[in-house]
Amino acid sequence: MDSIEIKLIQIHWDGPFKLSDLPSLMNTETDYGVYQIYGKHTTYGNDVLLYIGKADRQTFGIRIPQENWIDTNDSNNTKVYIGRMHGSKTPCGNEWSLEIDLAERLLIYVHKPAYNASGVSTIRDVGIQNLHILNWGHHRDLLPELSGNRWTSKLDSFDYQVYRWNE
């Protein structure tokens, strides 16, 4: 059997932050990654996961306000959680961007936030199949662990059989 290299992405989540806290998230060395927005939805209720996004090559403090969450009808109760990638060493810029992109795609596909129209019904398997995400810290409603093996078509053609006791 061929060995398969699993890409492990670890995300440490902080929050909640209010929209007014976003100007404090401008550290040009560390404030990049993925984020979650929680708030009111007319169908799903109050304080629910609305959106997952990414801050890549621009800080959380710059990227998140571009989404205009301040214009919602309940912006005083909007909560933001930010996820910074972490590991044994910081990857180069292109690798870091790729990790942010892959993490965002799998998180959106699995959790299906109400305001992420694209990416919730299908997922491009490229790069995702061998991805494994561990969510640490205040990951809120996100699953603590996700695997591309589970959420892609990678195992669709596998010949599964029910185990039978055989002495």
Contacts in CASP RR format, 6 or more apart in sequence:
PFRMAT RR
TARGET T0000
AUTHOR 0000-0000-0000
METHOD contacts of the structure
MODEL  1
MDSIEIKLIQIHWDGPFKLSDLPSLMNTETDYGVYQIYGKHTTYGNDVLL
YIGKADRQTFGIRIPQENWIDTNDSNNTKVYIGRMHGSKTPCGNEWSLEI
DLAERLLIYVHKPAYNASGVSTIRDVGIQNLHILNWGHHRDLLPELSGNR
WTSKLDSFDYQVYRWNE
4 130 0 8 1.000
5 130 0 8 1.000
6 130 0 8 1.000
6 131 0 8 1.000
6 132 0 8 1.000
7 99 0 8 1.000
7 102 0 8 1.000
7 127 0 8 1.000
7 130 0 8 1.000
7 131 0 8 1.000
7 132 0 8 1.000
8 132 0 8 1.000
8 133 0 8 1.000
8 134 0 8 1.000
9 85 0 8 1.000
9 99 0 8 1.000
9 102 0 8 1.000
9 103 0 8 1.000
9 131 0 8 1.000
9 132 0 8 1.000
9 133 0 8 1.000
9 134 0 8 1.000
10 85 0 8 1.000
10 86 0 8 1.000
10 87 0 8 1.000
10 133 0 8 1.000
10 134 0 8 1.000
10 136 0 8 1.000
11 33 0 8 1.000
11 34 0 8 1.000
11 83 0 8 1.000
11 84 0 8 1.000
11 85 0 8 1.000
11 86 0 8 1.000
11 103 0 8 1.000
11 133 0 8 1.000
11 134 0 8 1.000
11 135 0 8 1.000
11 136 0 8 1.000
11 139 0 8 1.000
12 83 0 8 1.000
12 84 0 8 1.000
12 86 0 8 1.000
12 136 0 8 1.000
12 137 0 8 1.000
13 36 0 8 1.000
13 81 0 8 1.000
13 82 0 8 1.000
13 83 0 8 1.000
13 135 0 8 1.000
13 136 0 8 1.000
13 137 0 8 1.000
13 138 0 8 1.000
13 139 0 8 1.000
13 140 0 8 1.000
13 142 0 8 1.000
14 81 0 8 1.000
14 82 0 8 1.000
14 83 0 8 1.000
14 84 0 8 1.000
14 137 0 8 1.000
14 138 0 8 1.000
15 79 0 8 1.000
15 80 0 8 1.000
15 81 0 8 1.000
15 82 0 8 1.000
15 138 0 8 1.000
16 38 0 8 1.000
16 79 0 8 1.000
16 80 0 8 1.000
16 81 0 8 1.000
16 138 0 8 1.000
16 140 0 8 1.000
17 25 0 8 1.000
17 79 0 8 1.000
17 80 0 8 1.000
17 81 0 8 1.000
17 82 0 8 1.000
18 76 0 8 1.000
18 78 0 8 1.000
18 79 0 8 1.000
18 80 0 8 1.000
19 64 0 8 1.000
19 65 0 8 1.000
19 69 0 8 1.000
19 70 0 8 1.000
19 75 0 8 1.000
19 78 0 8 1.000
19 80 0 8 1.000
21 80 0 8 1.000
22 60 0 8 1.000
22 61 0 8 1.000
22 64 0 8 1.000
22 65 0 8 1.000
22 80 0 8 1.000
23 61 0 8 1.000
24 61 0 8 1.000
25 31 0 8 1.000
25 59 0 8 1.000
25 60 0 8 1.000
25 61 0 8 1.000
25 64 0 8 1.000
25 82 0 8 1.000
26 59 0 8 1.000
26 60 0 8 1.000
26 61 0 8 1.000
26 62 0 8 1.000
27 59 0 8 1.000
28 59 0 8 1.000
30 84 0 8 1.000
31 55 0 8 1.000
31 59 0 8 1.000
31 60 0 8 1.000
31 61 0 8 1.000
31 82 0 8 1.000
31 84 0 8 1.000
32 55 0 8 1.000
32 56 0 8 1.000
32 57 0 8 1.000
32 58 0 8 1.000
32 59 0 8 1.000
32 60 0 8 1.000
32 84 0 8 1.000
32 85 0 8 1.000
32 96 0 8 1.000
32 100 0 8 1.000
33 54 0 8 1.000
33 55 0 8 1.000
33 56 0 8 1.000
33 60 0 8 1.000
33 82 0 8 1.000
33 83 0 8 1.000
33 84 0 8 1.000
33 85 0 8 1.000
33 100 0 8 1.000
33 103 0 8 1.000
34 52 0 8 1.000
34 53 0 8 1.000
34 54 0 8 1.000
34 55 0 8 1.000
34 82 0 8 1.000
34 83 0 8 1.000
34 100 0 8 1.000
34 103 0 8 1.000
34 104 0 8 1.000
34 107 0 8 1.000
35 52 0 8 1.000
35 53 0 8 1.000
35 54 0 8 1.000
35 55 0 8 1.000
35 60 0 8 1.000
35 63 0 8 1.000
35 64 0 8 1.000
35 80 0 8 1.000
35 81 0 8 1.000
35 82 0 8 1.000
35 83 0 8 1.000
36 49 0 8 1.000
36 51 0 8 1.000
36 52 0 8 1.000
36 53 0 8 1.000
36 80 0 8 1.000
36 81 0 8 1.000
36 113 0 8 1.000
36 140 0 8 1.000
36 141 0 8 1.000
36 142 0 8 1.000
37 49 0 8 1.000
37 50 0 8 1.000
37 51 0 8 1.000
37 52 0 8 1.000
37 53 0 8 1.000
37 64 0 8 1.000
37 67 0 8 1.000
37 69 0 8 1.000
37 78 0 8 1.000
37 79 0 8 1.000
37 80 0 8 1.000
37 113 0 8 1.000
37 115 0 8 1.000
38 47 0 8 1.000
38 48 0 8 1.000
38 49 0 8 1.000
38 50 0 8 1.000
38 78 0 8 1.000
38 79 0 8 1.000
38 80 0 8 1.000
38 81 0 8 1.000
38 140 0 8 1.000
38 141 0 8 1.000
39 46 0 8 1.000
39 47 0 8 1.000
39 48 0 8 1.000
39 50 0 8 1.000
39 72 0 8 1.000
39 74 0 8 1.000
39 77 0 8 1.000
39 78 0 8 1.000
39 79 0 8 1.000
40 46 0 8 1.000
40 47 0 8 1.000
40 48 0 8 1.000
40 72 0 8 1.000
40 73 0 8 1.000
40 74 0 8 1.000
40 77 0 8 1.000
41 48 0 8 1.000
41 50 0 8 1.000
41 114 0 8 1.000
43 114 0 8 1.000
44 114 0 8 1.000
46 74 0 8 1.000
46 77 0 8 1.000
47 77 0 8 1.000
47 79 0 8 1.000
48 114 0 8 1.000
48 141 0 8 1.000
49 111 0 8 1.000
49 113 0 8 1.000
49 114 0 8 1.000
49 140 0 8 1.000
49 141 0 8 1.000
49 142 0 8 1.000
50 113 0 8 1.000
50 114 0 8 1.000
50 115 0 8 1.000
51 67 0 8 1.000
51 113 0 8 1.000
51 114 0 8 1.000
51 115 0 8 1.000
51 116 0 8 1.000
52 104 0 8 1.000
52 107 0 8 1.000
52 108 0 8 1.000
52 111 0 8 1.000
52 113 0 8 1.000
52 116 0 8 1.000
53 104 0 8 1.000
53 108 0 8 1.000
53 116 0 8 1.000
54 63 0 8 1.000
54 100 0 8 1.000
54 101 0 8 1.000
54 103 0 8 1.000
54 104 0 8 1.000
55 61 0 8 1.000
55 62 0 8 1.000
55 63 0 8 1.000
55 64 0 8 1.000
55 82 0 8 1.000
55 100 0 8 1.000
56 63 0 8 1.000
56 97 0 8 1.000
56 100 0 8 1.000
56 101 0 8 1.000
57 97 0 8 1.000
60 80 0 8 1.000
60 82 0 8 1.000
64 80 0 8 1.000
69 75 0 8 1.000
69 78 0 8 1.000
69 80 0 8 1.000
72 78 0 8 1.000
81 138 0 8 1.000
81 139 0 8 1.000
81 140 0 8 1.000
85 96 0 8 1.000
85 99 0 8 1.000
85 100 0 8 1.000
85 103 0 8 1.000
86 136 0 8 1.000
90 96 0 8 1.000
91 99 0 8 1.000
102 127 0 8 1.000
102 128 0 8 1.000
102 131 0 8 1.000
103 131 0 8 1.000
103 133 0 8 1.000
105 119 0 8 1.000
105 123 0 8 1.000
105 124 0 8 1.000
105 128 0 8 1.000
106 123 0 8 1.000
106 128 0 8 1.000
106 131 0 8 1.000
106 133 0 8 1.000
106 146 0 8 1.000
106 148 0 8 1.000
106 151 0 8 1.000
107 133 0 8 1.000
107 142 0 8 1.000
107 146 0 8 1.000
108 116 0 8 1.000
108 119 0 8 1.000
108 120 0 8 1.000
109 119 0 8 1.000
109 120 0 8 1.000
109 122 0 8 1.000
109 123 0 8 1.000
109 128 0 8 1.000
109 151 0 8 1.000
110 143 0 8 1.000
110 146 0 8 1.000
110 151 0 8 1.000
111 141 0 8 1.000
111 142 0 8 1.000
111 143 0 8 1.000
112 120 0 8 1.000
113 120 0 8 1.000
123 151 0 8 1.000
123 152 0 8 1.000
125 152 0 8 1.000
125 153 0 8 1.000
125 154 0 8 1.000
128 148 0 8 1.000
128 151 0 8 1.000
128 152 0 8 1.000
129 148 0 8 1.000
129 149 0 8 1.000
129 152 0 8 1.000
129 154 0 8 1.000
130 148 0 8 1.000
130 149 0 8 1.000
130 154 0 8 1.000
131 146 0 8 1.000
131 147 0 8 1.000
131 148 0 8 1.000
132 145 0 8 1.000
132 146 0 8 1.000
132 147 0 8 1.000
132 148 0 8 1.000
133 145 0 8 1.000
133 146 0 8 1.000
133 147 0 8 1.000
134 144 0 8 1.000
134 145 0 8 1.000
135 142 0 8 1.000
135 143 0 8 1.000
135 144 0 8 1.000
135 145 0 8 1.000
135 146 0 8 1.000
148 154 0 8 1.000
149 155 0 8 1.000
END
